[in-house]
């Protein structure tokens, strides 16, 4: 994944995965679902490299979830993120997220 971006649906035309979707958080979610279903069922669940109506319908969910997560992170970036260092001391980590 290059950069942290939610991803988009891209153009309805074409047969390959739209560039707006490829390499995004949404695409990562799609790959994880694909791998989990394959592991659990032993079958190839769906093609990852097309832009069919079925793929677009499935991806709409992943894009919506990814956009919501990134917007939430962006909107609350100034709140910081509570984390602990290796000595178990709390420390603040600030994350910069581009919601576009």
C-alpha positions as CSV (number, residue, x, y, z in Angstrom):
1,X,0.0,0.0,0.0
2,X,1.5,3.3,-1.0
3,X,0.4,5.9,1.4
4,X,-2.6,5.7,3.7
5,X,-5.7,6.6,1.6
6,X,-9.2,5.2,1.8
7,X,-9.6,4.5,-1.9
8,X,-12.4,5.1,-4.3
9,X,-14.6,3.4,-6.9
10,X,-13.0,4.8,-10.0
11,X,-14.5,4.7,-13.5
12,X,-17.1,2.1,-14.2
13,X,-15.6,1.3,-17.5
14,X,-12.7,-1.0,-18.1
15,X,-12.0,-4.5,-16.9
16,X,-9.1,-4.1,-14.5
17,X,-9.1,-2.8,-10.9
18,X,-9.5,1.0,-11.0
19,X,-6.5,3.0,-10.0
20,X,-8.6,4.8,-7.4
21,X,-9.1,1.5,-5.6
22,X,-5.8,-0.2,-6.1
23,X,-3.3,0.1,-3.3
24,X,-5.8,1.7,-0.9
25,X,-7.1,0.8,2.5
26,X,-10.3,-0.5,0.8
27,X,-8.2,-2.8,-1.5
28,X,-6.3,-4.1,1.6
29,X,-9.7,-5.0,3.2
30,X,-10.8,-6.7,0.0
31,X,-7.6,-8.8,-0.1
32,X,-8.0,-9.7,3.6
33,X,-11.6,-10.9,3.0
34,X,-10.5,-12.8,-0.1
35,X,-7.7,-14.6,1.8
36,X,-9.9,-15.3,4.8
37,X,-12.7,-16.8,2.8
38,X,-10.2,-18.9,0.8
39,X,-8.6,-20.2,4.0
40,X,-11.9,-21.0,5.6
41,X,-13.6,-22.6,2.5
42,X,-10.6,-23.9,0.5
43,X,-12.2,-22.2,-2.6
44,X,-11.3,-19.1,-4.6
45,X,-14.1,-16.7,-3.5
46,X,-13.9,-13.9,-6.1
47,X,-11.5,-12.4,-8.6
48,X,-9.4,-9.5,-7.3
49,X,-8.4,-8.1,-10.7
50,X,-11.7,-7.1,-12.4
51,X,-14.2,-4.2,-12.4
52,X,-17.4,-6.2,-12.9
53,X,-20.7,-5.0,-11.4
54,X,-20.3,-7.7,-8.7
55,X,-16.8,-6.5,-7.8
56,X,-18.0,-2.9,-7.7
57,X,-20.9,-3.8,-5.4
58,X,-18.6,-5.6,-3.0
59,X,-16.0,-2.8,-3.2
60,X,-18.6,-0.1,-2.4
61,X,-18.8,-1.5,1.2
62,X,-15.0,-1.5,1.6
63,X,-14.7,2.0,0.2
64,X,-17.4,3.3,2.5
65,X,-15.8,1.7,5.6
66,X,-12.3,3.0,4.6
67,X,-13.6,6.5,4.0
68,X,-15.3,6.5,7.4
69,X,-12.2,5.2,9.2
70,X,-9.9,7.7,7.5
71,X,-12.3,10.6,8.1
72,X,-12.5,9.6,11.8
73,X,-8.7,9.5,12.1
74,X,-8.4,12.8,10.2
75,X,-11.1,14.5,12.4
76,X,-9.5,13.3,15.6
77,X,-5.8,13.6,14.7
78,X,-5.3,16.4,17.2
79,X,-6.6,14.2,19.9
80,X,-3.5,12.0,19.6
81,X,-3.3,8.3,20.1
82,X,-2.5,6.8,23.5
83,X,0.3,4.3,23.2
84,X,2.9,2.7,25.5
85,X,6.6,2.4,24.9
86,X,8.6,-0.8,25.5
87,X,9.0,0.1,29.3
88,X,5.1,0.4,29.5
89,X,5.2,4.2,29.9
90,X,2.3,6.0,28.2
91,X,3.3,8.2,25.3
92,X,1.4,10.3,22.8
93,X,1.6,9.6,19.1
94,X,0.2,12.0,16.6
95,X,-1.0,10.7,13.2
96,X,-1.3,12.9,10.2
97,X,-4.0,11.5,7.8
98,X,-5.0,12.9,4.4
99,X,-8.7,12.4,4.1
100,X,-8.8,13.0,0.4
